Amino acid sequence: MSKFMTMARQFRDDENGAAMVEYTVLLGIITVAVIATVVLVGTWVGGQWTTLNSTLTAAA
């Protein structure tokens, strides 16, 4: 357990560790934004296909 605590203290005091945490948080935010965009665009495209299908069915 003391080895783990020593590693945790070294990680906390190391500036590279802080930068890694910042980049990880940034990567998480970007990932959420990309997933949200894909879901929204997918919903929009699905609605467009449904509208097109309804229009073509009504015209036939």
Stockholm file with secondary structure:
# STOCKHOLM 1.0

chainA/1-60         MSKFMTMARQFRDDENGAAMVEYTVLLGIITVAVIATVVLVGTWVGGQWTTLNSTLTAAA
#=GR chainA/1-60 SS CHHHHHHHHHHHHCHHHHHHHHHHHHHHHHHHHHHHHHHHHHHHHHHHHHHHHHHHHHHC
#=GC SS_cons        CHHHHHHHHHHHHCHHHHHHHHHHHHHHHHHHHHHHHHHHHHHHHHHHHHHHHHHHHHHC
//
